Amino acid sequence: MLAAEVLAGVMDDIRDRFRLAPDVEVTTEANPDTLDPSYIATLAAAGFTRISLGMQSAVPHVLATLDRTHDPEKIPDVAKWIKEAGLELSLDLIYGTPGESIDDWRRSLQVALSNDVDHISAYSLIVEPGTKMGAMVRRGELPMPDEDDLADKYEIADAAMEAAGLHWYEVSNWSTSAETRCDHNMAYWRNADWWGFGPGAHSHIGGGVRFWNAKHPRAWSDRLLAGESPAIGREVLEASTQEIERIMLAARIDSELPLDSLGTGSDRAIRGFVQQGLLDGDAVDEGRFEPTLQGRLMADYMVRILTDYVS
């Protein structure tokens, strides 16, 4: 929705006001039908380093259900343009769309992996209230995603990624190496601090402080033009809530939750997870929380039990 020159101007403004690390990662999300070689070249010249491309699916009827407008046949061309511009490429996929068959999902994975990509994010469909799809599900026009179907498709995705040389580093993210992981993703999962700019942006700063901006662009700009903060809400998380979030987020990353950082008595739960095949036993012996494939599918279950030990 923004011209490439506008995004380049945002980068110029940031450089004027802040210092950036020499190896800073600068990511933008984009839909395939909004990109062309000239747009991508402008982003590259402005200092962008990665494009997260909303491929979602390679199957037309799945894209139609998701209300996506791009032609899946265009994906290889866009991927080629991004790589020719010297930018890193991440492909974003969604699985579990109503009407998506197992073969449809295999097709999407095949097309994604055929683009010689070094990072893929694959997210299960979440039906959000207030959306067009949410209304259709509520009226019975579309079925809710089936949990068993989602689990099957996750296992298929993981096997396909591994065969192509991409390894999971967070439950929904795969990369070819530690160097090709997305810093943007890791910042969230590591519960780092960030400052959000723009309509609806959320910020998270030290001490468990969160605040968020007015969501509608007009309300956001009116507040700025009046010399007011665009933030309309704020909360400060209690220490116990911060600890619960630390566990919840770190448990999704490979070996990022030190077992000795968990509450007293949690060792019994950890042993139970190993017996259930949810955690790698050798990793546990080394003090690391490394979910197995089944453990990734049951990550929320493990987190619920572990947070019972938070005081």
N, C-alpha and C positions, 0 to 999 in steps of 0.2 A: 504493500500500500504506500510505501515511501520510495521516492526516487533514490537511486544509488547515490546521487550527489548530496542528498539530505543526510543519508547515513554517514557519508564521508565527512560532512560538516559536523555531525555529532562527535565523530572521532577527533576532529580538530579541536572542538570545544573541550573535550576531555583532556587532550594533551596540554591545552592552555592552562588548565586548572589543577591537574594532578600529574604526578610523575608515574610513568609506566615502566615496568621491568623490561629489560631488553628482550626477554623471551616470553613476553606476555601473550596469552592466548586470547584472541578476539573472535567470538563466534556469533554468527547470525543464523536464525532459522529462516527457511524460505520454502515456498511451494514451487514445484517444478515449473508450473506454467507462468511464473512471474520472472523467470530468469532467462537471460540471453547472454552471449559472450561479452557484449559491451558492459552490461550491468555488473557481471562478475569481475571484469577487468577493473572497473571503477572501485569495487570493494577491495580488491587485492592491492591497488595503488594506495588506498586509504589506510591500509594496515590491518585489514581483516585477515585472519589466518585460517578460519574453519567455517564451512557452511554445513549446517545440519539440515538435510534435505527431507522434506515431508513426503516421502514416497508412499507410505502407508500400505499400499497393496499394488500388485501388478495386474489385478483382475478387474475389468471394467464394472461388473455388477457390484463388487464389493466397494469400489470407490464411489459408486452412485449411492449406495446405502449410507456411506459415511459423508455424503454431500460434498465430495471432493470433485474438483472440476478438471484436473489435469489428465492428459492422455498418457497412459502408462508406457506407450511406445516411445515417449520422449525421454524417459529416464536415462538410457545409455548416453544420449547426446548431452544432457545436462551434466551428468557425471563426468563425461569427457571434458567439457568446457571448464568445470571446476578444477579438475586436476591439471589441465593445460595452463591454467592461471596460477598454478603453484600453491593452491589452497588445499588444506586437508578436507576430506569429505567424510561426513557421517550420514548414513541412511537411517531414517526413522520408519519403523514398521508398526502396524497395529494388527493384532490377531484376535479372533473371537467375534468379529462382526456378524450380526444375524445373516444367515444365508451363506456364509463362507464355509466351504467344504474343506476337508483335509487336503484334497488335491489342489484347491485354490491356494491354500496356505503354502504348500510345497512349491507351487509355481512362483509365488511372491518371493520366497526365500531363494529360489534358483535364480531369478532375475536379479535380485539384490546382490547376491554373491558373484554373479557373472561380471559385475562392474569393477572387480579387483579393488574392493573397498577394504579399508583397514579398521573401520569402526562401524558397528551397527547397534542401534537401540531397537528393542522389540518389546512393545507394551501391550498388555491385555486390555481389551476394550472396557472402559468404564462408562456406564450410561449415567450422564450427569442430569440431575433434575433441572428443569427450566430450558432444556435444549429441545430442538425439533425431534431428535431421536428419543429423548426421554418421554416426550408427549406421545410418540407413536407406540412406545413400549407400554405406557400407562393405558392407552386405549386398546391394547391387544393387537395392534397392527404389526408389531415386530416382537419376537421373543427375547427375553433376557438372555445374555450370554450364559452358556452352560459351564459349570465349574469343571466337570470332567473333560469337556471339549477343550477348555482353556489349558488344562494340565497336559493333555495329549499334544497340543500344538506347541507348548513350551518345550516339551521333551524333543519334539521333532526339530524345533529351532536350534536347540543346544547341540544336537547331533550334527546338524548341517553346518553350524558355525565351526565346531571342532574339526570336522572333516576339511573345512576350508582354511584352517589355520587361525581362526579367531577363538579366543578363550574368554570366558566370563570373568569380569572383575567386579561387577555389581549385578544384582539379580536380573536386571533388564538390559544390561550393557555388555557387549563383547568387543574385544580389540585384538589386534595382532601382537601387541607388546605393551609394556608399561609406558613406553614413549608415545604410543598412539591413543592412550586413554584420553578422555575428554576432561580437561581441568574444570570446566564449567559444571559438569555432572558431579565430579568428585567434591567440589566445594560444598554442594548441598548435602551429599551423603556423609561428609566429614563434619557436618554441623558448623561450618566456617561462618564468618561474618560476611555480609554483603550489603550493599546499598543499592536500592532499586530506584530508578528514575522513570518518570512517565506515568500515564494514567493506569491506575490499578496496581502499580508496582508495590511489592512488599519488600521490607528491609529487615535485616536481622543483625544486631550489633551486640557487643559484649555484655555479659551480665543477664542474658536472657531477655533483652529488650527487643520488641518487635513493633513495627508500625507500618501502616499501609496508606496509599494515596487514594484520592477520589477516583472511582473507576471510569466514569464517563469522561471522554476527552474534553467536552465543553466545561463540565464542572471543575476539572483539573486545571484547565487554562484560565478560567475565571478567577480561581483562587490565586494563581500565580500573578495574574495581571493586577490583582488587588493588593499585591505585596504580602499575601498570606502563604503559610505553608500548605502544600497540596495534601499533606497527611490528614486523614480524617479519623484515624483510630490508632490505639496504642495499647500494648499489654506488656507486662513484666512477668516472666515465667518463674514460678517457685523453683527452688533448688531440686526438689524431688521430680518435678515435671521435666526439668532440664536433663536430669539423669535418665529418665525414661526415654526421652527423645534420643539421647546419646546412644543408648542400647538399641533402640528401634532402627536407627540409621546405620550404625556401625555393623549390625548383624547382617545387613544386606551386602556388605563389601567383603570380598575374599580376604580373610585373615586380618581384619582391621579391628576386631573386638577382643582385646586382651582378656583372657579368662580371669586373671588375677585382679581385674578391675570390677568384677561383678560382686554382688552382695554376698554376705555370709550365708552359707547353706546352699548356694547355687550349684556347688559341685555335684550334688546328688542329681539335680536336673540335667546337668551336662552329661553325666554318665548315662542317664536315661535316654538322652538324645542319641548318644553313640550306639546304644543297644537297639534303638529303633531305626538305625541306619540314616539318621538325619545329619550327623556330624562325622567328619573323618576322624577316626580314632587316633591315628598317628599324629595328626595336627593337634588334637586335644592333649596328647602326651607332651607336646612341645609348648603348650599354653596358648594355642591359637584356636580361634573359632572359625572353622572352615566347613560350611555347609556342603553336603553332598548334593547331587541333583535333586533327590527327593527332599532334602533339607531346604533347598531354595524354594520349592513349591510350598513348604510348610514353615516358611520364615516367620510369618505372623503368629503362628501357633507357638513357636519357640520364644518369640519376644514376649508374648502374653505371660508365659510361665516365668521367664527371667525377671520381668518387671515386678513380680510378686515379692522379690527379694530386695526391692528398693525401699529404703526407709525414709 
